[in-house]
Amino acid sequence: MENRTDLWTRRTGENHALPPRLRLASTGTLTYGLPVREVLGVSTLADAVLVAGAAGLDRVVQRLNVMEVPDVLAWVKPNELLLTTGYPLRNRPAALGHLVTGLNERDVAALAVKPGAYLDELPAEMIAQADRLGFPLIQLPEHVGFDDILNQVLTDILNRQAAILARTEEVHRALVQIVLCGGGLREVTEELAALLGGAVLTLDGEQRVLARAGDPQDLRSLEDWLDGLPTPGLHGDRLAVPVAAGGLDHGLIAAYCPGGDLSETEVGILERAATVAALVITKQQAVAAVEGKYRADFLRDVLAGRAGEGSRVMARCAGFGWDLDRPVAVVVASLDLDPAGPDPATGAVSASGAGNADDEAAKLAQERFAAAWTAAVRRRDRSAAVASFAREIVAIVGLPAIGDLQDLVNGLVREVSSGESLVFSTGVSRSVKTPERLPDAYDQAVKAVRVGRQMHGPGATAHFDSLGVYRLLSLVEDTAELHSFVRETLGELAEDADTEAADLRRTLQVLLETNLNVAETARRLHFHYNTLRYRIGKLERLLGPFTEDPHLQLNLNLALQVLRMRGI
């Protein structure tokens, strides 16, 4: 395999040695410069001697300074090459050992000393301390002037920075050209892998792989590394760069180049690639939003029975990858996330009255909810129709070949619930065999959501066939009439605040459930037989002779069922 320098030369026509490894500053930003070992290679330092601190030759030099005062520690900066004749400490040579310690603590890159007029030789303690700390200590030749060193080293640093910027800018243009020619994340990732000579992964905000390129073994190694990655950044031969745009985290790009540490050039390339990837992702999101709205509008028309003639509808469905011409059922899922609570009439969630922050949070929650449901449905039925409406997700799924519809829906609910910290209610229609019956199935699923939430509160899953009498009660739009019916039928037993009334109502409910079997009711309620006989007498004085009147029994049963429906 050709090395990274050869690959760059082939692609750009330039022939420069790859720059040195970079150092990450405490803020996580890149700091460009020359390592001390390369600084020693410039012509003005050809006769310089590394006296001590060889372990620190990879320290990066970004700036130079001259020591003119004894208290220089207050003025030095990180990544500086400090030059001195020893004049400020000419009368205190023993202080040079402490000077090395102080410079090392302040992340100075190296100290270059020109002995002669003010310092005959470097003290042994100074040399020993520099070796212990891995702090490069350089002895300069007498014939070299500080101005020559300053000029040449600073020129090399600036030239290096300019070369890096030029290279990364050219890569940026090449990657943008890929996008302008219709390429996507796959093509960008493949180009990166070719440029770096390694493995590259592009991941979304949920750490799912969007594109990959490179040797399969290197890719597996990179994926294993990402699983334990605490924060993005440079880690020797591995690098992870965030993909961000508009203040949103869209994921990251990670690279692994075995055989050597990554350099400033590769980091710059990956940073530019992250910018291009953010452009691609935001473009895809915009396109997906338009397509999603188009699909949702069409599915809404299908479920409203106004999509047009059957064969035309099926043709458009096929264009979306949907197969509705088979036995299917409609599943509706609706978030339960309004902090103000459910609507008093229907139990449905409403965002009315919420501030802008709450509206934005609800929008983001709905987007996450839609993505989770779409992914879960697609894994089970590639031909299912899935769309996000304003307050709900609608899926038209085929009946499973193995198992039943209830198992399928329960699996969907479990997967979405485990992957997202969202509470939602789900409704399921009866199965239908023809597309013409889909509007009825959709109405059934919507009813199941509403009644399930009324009966069991947030997070309920209800099937239309299991609603029983609640299905009929949900058809009554005048809730005031239902309240009136409950008060007229149950009288003072309808009051929730009265604990004795609630206790008697529980006794009545169990009596009706056991078909007025006194012995079974006493056993369930843990009452003595005579105690229950006394309570039955009290209930008949309040409600009438319900033990003898089947019509009164029916009314009482209905009133109790209405009370069970939350929000009525």
N, C-alpha and C positions, 0 to 999 in steps of 0.2 A: 504493500500500500504506500502511495506517495505521502511524504510528510506534509505538514500544514504549510510550511514555507513554499514548497514546490507547488502545492495546490493553489496558494494565493497567487504565485507568479503566473501560473497557467491561466487563471481567471482574470487577472487585472493587467498583466503585462509588466508589473513592477517586480523588482527583485531586491527586497529589503529583508534583512534578518528580522525574525519575529521579536517583538519587544519583550522586556523582562516581565516576570510575574508582578502582579499588582498587590498592593496592600489595601485592605478595607479599613477606612477610618471608623471611629467609634459611632458615627452617625449612620454607617452602612453605605456611605457614598464612596466612589472610587477615587483613589489618589494616584496620580500619574507621576512618574519620575524615573530615575536611574538607580539601580542597586549600587552599593558601594563598590562591588567587584568590577562593574563596568566603568565607574568613575575613575578607578585606578588605571584604566586602560587608555585614557586620553593622553595626548602627546605631552602636555605640560606636566603630567604626573608620571612620565615614563621612568624617572629615576627615584620616585617615591618608594618607601619601604613600609610594608605593613608590619608594625612592631608587635602588635597584640590584638586579640579580639577577632580572630579569623572566623569564629562561629557566627559573627554578625554581618558577614559580607553581603547578605541578602537584604539588609536594611535599605530602605528607599530614600534617596536624596531628592528633595524637591526644591530646596533653596539653599543658599550659602550665606554665611555671616562671618564677620571678623571680630575676634575677642579683643576689646580695647580697654575694658575696665575689669577690676577684680571681681565685682559682684555680677558677673555676666549671666548667672543662672536666672536672674529676674527678667532677662531680655531674650533668651533663646526660645525657639519654637520647635515643635515636632518636625522630624524629617529634615533637619538642617545639617549641613556639613560645616562645622565650625573650624575656622582657621586662626592660628595664633603663633606669635613669636615667643610667647612666654613672658613678655614684658610686664603685663599686669601682676604676675606672681613671681617676679625675678628675685624678690627678697624672701619669698615663702615657698620654696620648692616642695616642701612637704605637703602643701595644700593641693598639689596636683592630683594626688590620689583621691581626695574628697571631691575634687572637681569632676573626675570621671564618674563617680557614683551619682552626683547631682545631675550630670548631663544624661546619663542612662535613665534616670527616673523621669526625665522630661522628654523621653523618646527622641533625643537628638540622634541623627544617623551615625555620625562619626566625628572624631576630633583629629585634625591634622596640625602637627606642631613643626615649626621650623627652628631647630636649635642653632646656636651660634653666638650672637652678640649678647643675649640675655640669659640663655639656658644652655649650658655646656652639653648636657645629656639628659635623657628622660629618666626620672627616678625609678628604681626597681619596684617600689611599692605601687607606683602608678601603672606600670606594665602588668604586674601581677593582678591588680584589681580589674584592669581592662579584660584580661584573659578570663577571670572568674565570671565577669558579667557578659561576656561575648560582645563587648563594645569595641568596634574597630578603632585602633589607635595608629595613626599614620605619621611617619617621619618624612618631612618634605626636604628636598635638596635645597642648598643655600642659594643656588643661582636662579631659582624660579620665583617670580613675583606673584603676590596675591592677586593683582589685577588680571594677570594672564589666566590664572586658575578660575577666577570668577567668570571671566568672559567665556572661556571655552566650555566649562561645565554647564553654565546657564544656557549657552547656545545649544548644546547637545540635548538638554532637557526640553527646551522649547521645540527643537526640531523633532524630537521623539513625539511630543504631544501633537504637533502638527501632522506627522505621518499617521498617527493613530486616528486622529479625527478625519483625515482624508480617506483612509481605508474604510472606516466605519460609515462614512457618508456615502462612499461608492456602493458598499453593501446595501445600505438603506435604499438607495436608488434602484438597485437591482431587485430587491424584494418588493418594493412598491410597483415596479414594472410587472412583476409576476401577478400581483393583484389586479393591476389595470388591464392585463391581458386575460382576465377571467380566472386566474388561479385562486386557490383557497388555502386553508391551513395546511392541507396535505402537501401542496407544492412548496409552500414556505418552509415547512419542516424538513422536507427532503433537500431543499437547497441549503439549509443550515447544516444538516448532517454532512453534506458534501464539502462545504466550506471548512467546517471544523474537523473533518476526518474522524468523526465519532458518532455517538448515538444521541438523538434528540427526541424529547417528548414534549408535546403541547397538551396541557390539561386545562379543564374548566375550573370554575370556582368551587365545585364539589369534588375536585381531585379525580374526575373521570377523564380518561385519555381521549383527546379529540383527534390527535394525529401522532404518528411515530415514524421514525426513519433511522436506519443504522443496523449494525450487527445485532441479531436476535439475542445473543448472550449478553452483549453490552446493554441492550434495552432492559433485559431482566434485572441486571445489576443496578441500573438506574432506577427502576421501579422500586426495588427493595430499599434503595437509599432514600427515596422520596417518602416511603412509608414512615421512616423514623426521622424525617427532616424537621428540626425545631423551627427554623426560620429560613427564608430564602437568603442566598448569598453565595460567596465563593468558598469552596472547600477543596482546595488542591486541584485534583483533576475533574471535579464535579462542580456544577454551577446551576443555581436556580434563580431566575429573574421574574418578578411579578409582571403580569399583564393587566394593566389598569387603564381606565379611561373614564372621564367624567366623574371622578371620585368613586367609581365602582370597581370592585375586584373581579376581573374576568377569568382569573386563573394564573398560570405561570408556564414558563418555558424552562425546561431543564436540559442540560447537556452533560455528557460524560465522554472525556477524551483520554482513554488509557494511554499510559506511556509518558506522561509528563504533566506538570502543573499548567493550568490555563493561564493565558497571558492577558495583558490589557486589551490587545486586539480582539481576542475571542470574547472577552466580557463586553467590549463595545459593540461587537457584532450582535451578541445576544440581546443587548439592551435595545438596539435598533429593531431587531426582529420582534421584540415584545411590543414595540410601538406599532409595527405593521400588523402583528397578530391582533392587537386591540382594534385596529381599523377593520380588519376582516370580521372579527366577532361582532362588533357593533353594526356592521353592514348586514351580517347574517341575521342579527336580532331584529333589525328594522324590516328586512324582507320577510322574516318569519312572522313578525307582528302583522304585516299586511296580509300575508297568506292565511294566517290564523283567523283574522277578521273575515276574510272572504269565505273560508271554510265554515266559520261559525254562522255567518249570515245565510249561507246556502242550507246548512243543516237546520237552522231555525225555520227556514221556509219549508223544508221537507216535513218537519215535525208539526208545522201549522197547516199542512195540506195545501200549500200554495206554490209548490215548486214546479208544477207543470205536469205534462204528460209523462206516463210511467217510463217508457223506453228512454226518453230524453233525460229523465232524472237518473236512471241507472247508468247511462253513459257518463254523465258528469261525476257520479259517485265513483265509477271506475277510474276516472282521471285522478281522483284523490286517493285511490288505492282502497276504497271502501267496497265491501260486498254486503249489500242490504237485501239482496234477493235470496234469502235463506231464512230459516227459523232463528229469530233474534229476540233479545229483550233490551229494554231501555233502562239504563242505570243513571240516576241523577245524584250528584254529591254536592252539598252546600256547606260552606264554612260556617262555624259557630264562633265568631270572634268579635262581635260588637261589645265593647266594654259597657255600653249603656244597657245591655241585656236584650232579650228577645222582644219582638213586637207583641204587645198584649193581645192582639186579636188572632194572630196566626202562629206565634212562636218563631217566626222567621227572623233571620239576622238582618239588621238594617244599619247602615253607616250614616244615617241622617243625623245632623247636628254635630258631627265630629269635626274637629279642626283639620287644618291642612296636613299636619303631621300624621294624624290618625288616618286620614284619607290615603296618604302616601303609603303608610304601613299596610293598610288593607289592600291596596293595589299590589304591593310587592308580595303579600301573603297569597293573594289570588293567583299571581303568576307562578309562584313556587308550587302552589296546590295543583294548578293546571299541568305543569311540567311533570310533577310526580304521578298524577293520574294517567297522563298520556304514556309515560314510560311503562307504568305497571300494566296498562291495558295492552300496549304493543307487544310486551313480552309474552302475553297469553294468546293474543289474537291479532295477527298482523293485518287482517282485513276489517278490523273494527273501525267504526267512525267515532272520533273523539273530538270535542270542541269545547272551548271555554266561553260561556255566556257571561253576562254581567255579574251575576251572583252565584253561578253554579257551573259545574262541569257535567257535560252530558256525554255518555258513551252508549253506543249501540253495539252490543257484543253478540257473537254467535253462541248458540247453545253448545256447551262442551260435549265432546264425543265420549269422554270418560268423566264420571261424576255428574253432579247436577248443577243447576244455576246458582243455588244458594252457596255451594262450596266455592264456585268461581268468584262470586261477589265477596264472600268472607275473606278469600285470599287477597283480593284487590284491596279491601279495607285494611287488612293487617299490614300489607306491604307499604301502603301510603302512610299509615299511622306510625309505623316503625321508622320510616325514613324522614318524616317531617313532624315537627312539634306543633301540629295543628289539630284542632278539634273540629270534626265535621259530621254532619248527618247524611245518611245515604238512603235512597229509595229505589226500589226495584219493581218493574212492571211485570205483568204476565208476558209470556212468550207470544210472539206473533209470527205468522208464516209468510205474510205478504207485506210489501212496503206500504200499501194503502192503509194498513192498520197501525202504522207507526205513530200518527197523531194521538190515537187513543192510548197507546202504550206510554207515550210521553206524559200525557195527563195523569195516568195511573202512577208513574214514578214520582211526579211532582207531588201528588197527593200523599204518597207513601212517605216522602221526606217530611212534609208538613205535619202529618198525623203522628208519625214516629217521634218527631221532636216534641209534639204536644203531650204524647203519652209518656215518654221516657226521658225527655230532656235532651241536652246537647250530646252528640256522639252516638245517636241511635242509628241502627240499620233496620229498615222495615221493608217487608215485601207486601205488595198490594194485596195478594191473596190471603195474607195473614191478618189484615186489618179488621175483618169481621164487621161488627156493627159500627165501629169507629169510622169506617168508610162512608156509611150513610150519614153519620153525625157531622162529618167534615163537609158535607154538601150544604149544610145549613149556613147561609151567609150571615143571617141576622143573629149574632151572638147574644144580643139582648134578649131575644126570644128564648134562647137556650137557658139563660140565667133565670128568666121568669119561670120556665118549666121546672127547673130544679127547686126553686123556692116554693112553688105551689105544691110540688110533689112531696118534698122532704120537710117542709116547714122549718121548725127551729133546728132540725138536724143538719140543715145546710150550712150552719154557721161553723167556720173553722176555728174561730177564737174560743169557742166554748168546748173545753176538754171533755165534759160529760156528753155533749152532743156528738163529738168525734168518736167517743168510745161506743156509744149506742149505734152509731152509723157503721162501725166496724162489725158489731154483732149482727146487724141487719145484713151486711154484705156476705158474711160467712153463711148465715141462714139461707140466703137465696142461692149461694153457690152449692150448697149441699141439698138443694131441693126440699128445704124445711125439715131436714133430718135432725131432730133435736139432739139425739145421742152423739152423732158425728160432730155437730157444731160445738157441743159442750167439750168434746175431746180436743178439738182443734184450738178452742179458746181457753182450755184448762179451767173451765167453770164446773161447779157442782150442777147436777141436773136441775135441782130446785131453783138455783140462782138463775139459770138460763130461762126457766119457765117464768120467773118473775120479770126478767128483762123482755121477754116476748110480750107479756101483758102490757108492760109500759110502752113498748113500741106500737102496739095496736091502739092504745089510747091516743098516741100522738099522730099515727098515720092512717088508722082505719084497719079493718079486718083483712089484712093482707094474707093471712094464712088460709083464708077461705076464698079470696077473690083473685083469680089468675090475672085479670086485667090490671089490678092494682100492683101485683107482683111485677108485671112487665114494665109499668111506669116507674116503679121504684128501681128496677134494674137499669133502665135507661138513664134515670137521674144520677145514679151512682157512676155509670160509665162516663157521663158528661163531666162529672167532677174529676174523674181520672185524667181527662184530657187537659193538659197544662195549657194555660193561655186562654181557656174558654171562660 
